[in-house]
Amino acid sequence: MSEQTHFDILVVGGGMVGSALALGLSRQGWKVGLVEGSDRKTLLQEPAPASDVDGFDPRVSAISVASQHLLQQLDVWSNITAGRHCPYQTMTVWDGDGTGRIQFEAAELRAPALGTIIENRRIVRALFTALADSNVELIDGVKVTGWWQDRNTRGIRLEDDRILAAQLVVAADGAHSRLRQWVGLPTREWDYDQQAIVCTVRTAQSHRFTAWQRFSPTGPLAFLPLLTESGDEHFCSIVWSQDTEEARRLMALDDDAFRAELENAIERELGSVEVVSRRYAFPLRQRHAKDYIATGFALMGDAAHTIHPLAGQGANLGYGDVRALLDELLRARKAGIDPDNDLVLARYQRRRKGENLTMMAAMEGFKQLFGRDELSVRWLRNTGMRWLNQLGPIKNRIAAEAMGLDA
């Protein structure tokens, strides 16, 4: 075998989850390597000002309060929020085929916001800015071409023939994780037969710092509030999940026809949709690894689980993984235990697997409930939403759980 570069922990995948983990591990004193296929100069590039819909990244995340706390602990939150971001105080959810409506208010939880809408590239940039001043060895602009392991170490091969070795390898390389496949961790997955359409819009009325979500039998539509650098409140990121054939029809429309469809779908809650950016569509598939760990190996984020975007919890589940693994590895380091210890990794899996499965089951339940059109089911869900909206303590408990707070 060629000469190796050795690490305590090697993180593969430098997105929002992998880069946060690498930064946190370096703060604990581990020797950390981070492998990312993109070039660091691209990731560190300052996003362009957003004076119109095309200035925003179409990929945004609804960062929960718990995820915000993690990013604060990593000392990157102030950098993230130094640029454009939009905290939202209200979430309004309703059934497009009925009268059921529920509204969550940050004020009822005595919180400044329910969460914050942030462009993904801004989060990644802040993390990579912090990584540049850390002890993490960043191996960027190169692809991983293989996996190897022997009795005590394991690692990866790169396309430039370098070999990296570590006691623990963490795969944060996305939903189609090649490392997960090479290590041989199977997944349980199924196709939703839906596509998510994402774009940015400008509306006639202010979004009022509210996240809006309307359910229909063919899928949910979310309007997530955005702010420009000048504080313009008329921009939203949309995620419109629709059955595949309907999504294809919508994608084929010209901008004027698409704007008209959007106005009808959101029931003109924000007035007319004045401008729409370029649209993107991607297929939706639920995926969950049967095991998150193997000897000296762990999965994290989308490499371990992907979820329907109807509740915007994908990034927050990934940051939950980061918090749990950081906790377990800090405990191990203080006790003088190696990072690949089986019990350490087993505790990480126990902490995360149940919580992730619970959230995935809840999202699947919501999708099935709102996807059915029988009169009895419509009556049940609308009655239930109206009833829940009147029960402050229960409703606030649900909101607190989603935010990662203690109600």
C-alpha positions, 0 to 999 in steps of 0.5 A: 500500500502507498504511503498514508496520511493518518488522522484520528478522525476523517470526515468525508463530505464538507456540506453543512453537516460534515463541515460542522462535525469536523470543526467541532471535532478539531475544537475537542483536540482530535487530529481531523481530516475533511475531504470535500470534492468542491474547491475551497475557493468556491465554498468561501466565495461571498454570495452575491447581493440579492436585489431580485429573485435570482440573487438568492440560493434556491437551496435554503434551510429552516434552521431550528433553535437547537441547530442555532445553538450548535452553530453558536457553540461552533462560533459561526452563527454571528458570521452566518447572521452577519449576512442576509437571513430571515428569522420567522415568528409565525408558522401557518399551516392549513388544508387546501381542501377544507377549513382546518388551519393551525398557527404557531407563534414564537411569542406563545413560547416566549422565544424570539423566533420559531427558526431562521431561514438561511441559504445553504451556501451562506452556512457552508461559507461561514463553516469553511471560514472557521475551518480555515482558522482551525487545525482541520486538514482540508483536502478539497477539490478531489474525489474519493475513489475507494475504501479500504480497511485492515485490522486497526485502521481504515480509510479512503483512496483519492483520485490523485492516488493519495491514501488517507487513514484514520481510526474513525471515518465518518461519511457525510457524503450525501444521500447517494453516499458511495462510502455507505455502499462500499462499507456495505450498510444497507438502506430501507428506501422507497420512492414517493413518486413526487418531485419538489419544485424549488425557486424564489419568488417576489410577492406583492405583500410582505411575508410578515415573517411567517412560514406558510404551508398549504396541503393539497392531495397532490402535495404540500406547498411552502412559502419560506420568508427571505430578507434582502440586505436592505430588509425587503420582506417581499421575497420567499423561497418556495418548496412545492412537492407534487406528484411526479406528473403534476410536477412535470406539468408545472415545470413545463409552464412558462413563468406567467402561467407558473406564477398564476398556478402559485397564486392559486395554490397559496390562495393569494395569502401574499397577494400576487406572485410578481416575479419567479426565479429559475425553477429546479425540480428533484425527485423525492425519496425516503431513505434510512440506513438500517445501521449507522455504524460499522467497525471504525465507521459512522454515517451522518446526515443525508448519508444516514437518512433522507426525509420528505421536505414537507416539514423542513427538518432535513438539515436539523436532523443532520445537526442532531447527528452532529451534536450526538456524535460530538457529545460521545466523542468528547466523552471518549476523549476525556476518558482516554478512549479511542474514537473507533470504540464500538461502545462509543459508536453504539451510543451515537447510533442509539441516540440518533436512530430512534429520534430520526425514525420517529420524525420520518414516521411522523412525516410519512403519516402527515403525507398520507393523511393529507394525500387522501381525499375521502370525505371522512378523512378530510373531516377528520384532519380539518376537525383535528387541526381546528381542535389542536389550534385551540389547545395552546399547551399541546400545540406549543409542546409540538412546536417546542419539540420541532425547535429543539426546546423544552416547553 
